[in-house]
Amino acid sequence: ISPGRITSNDDDELILDTGSGQFGFELAGGTLQKGNLDLSIPGTGEIDIDFNIPDLSLGSYSPIGGNVRVDIHDLGSLGPIVPLFDSLKGAVNMDVRLSGILADPAFTGQASMTNGEFAIAASGSTFSEINLSGNVSDMDRSDLKGTFRAGEGSGTITTIIYFEDLLSPVIELTLKGDSLTIVDVPELN
């Protein structure tokens, strides 16, 4: 894959520059045996996906296997992909094993965020020093726990991400702490 750009369908606005990468697959006897997608994101990190489908003749019930590794050391570059946040920082690492069937893939492994920060200008919300780690289970969910700061306060965070529908994950977030500034809009005082 040559270096390129990911843009918005609506207005060709640049979302992300990509570096060179690789997309490949191996066919044997007319059957897809294995494949890979490696994508670098300059100044940001990389995504490495390796998969195998030893018997595609079963259609959506075909068994799958593989690994997904994500190493993003600068979330700020991905800000346009997550327009909810006005500012986004930190690093994300994920190492997950892929199994199950095409119709219902299962993921197991670990995920973490270090030195995370995000801000939402409309609410005056800024969460910093976010450090989360946890497991991704084959029950279509990820459980992450860690710490964060909000204003002068600090607290703990528990996140459960349900990804039964990979394109529409459901997130449960629990924040606990002392002296937290969650909303800071001076006009409302």
Secondary structure by P-SEA (a helix, b strand, c coil): ccbbbbbbcccccccccccbbbbbccccccccccbbbbbbcccccbbbbbbbbccccccccbbbbbbbbbbbccccccccccccccbbbbbbbbbbbbbccccbbbbbbcccccbbbbbbcccccccccbbbbbbbccccbbbbbbccccccccbbbbbbbbcccccbbbbbbbbbbcccccccccccc
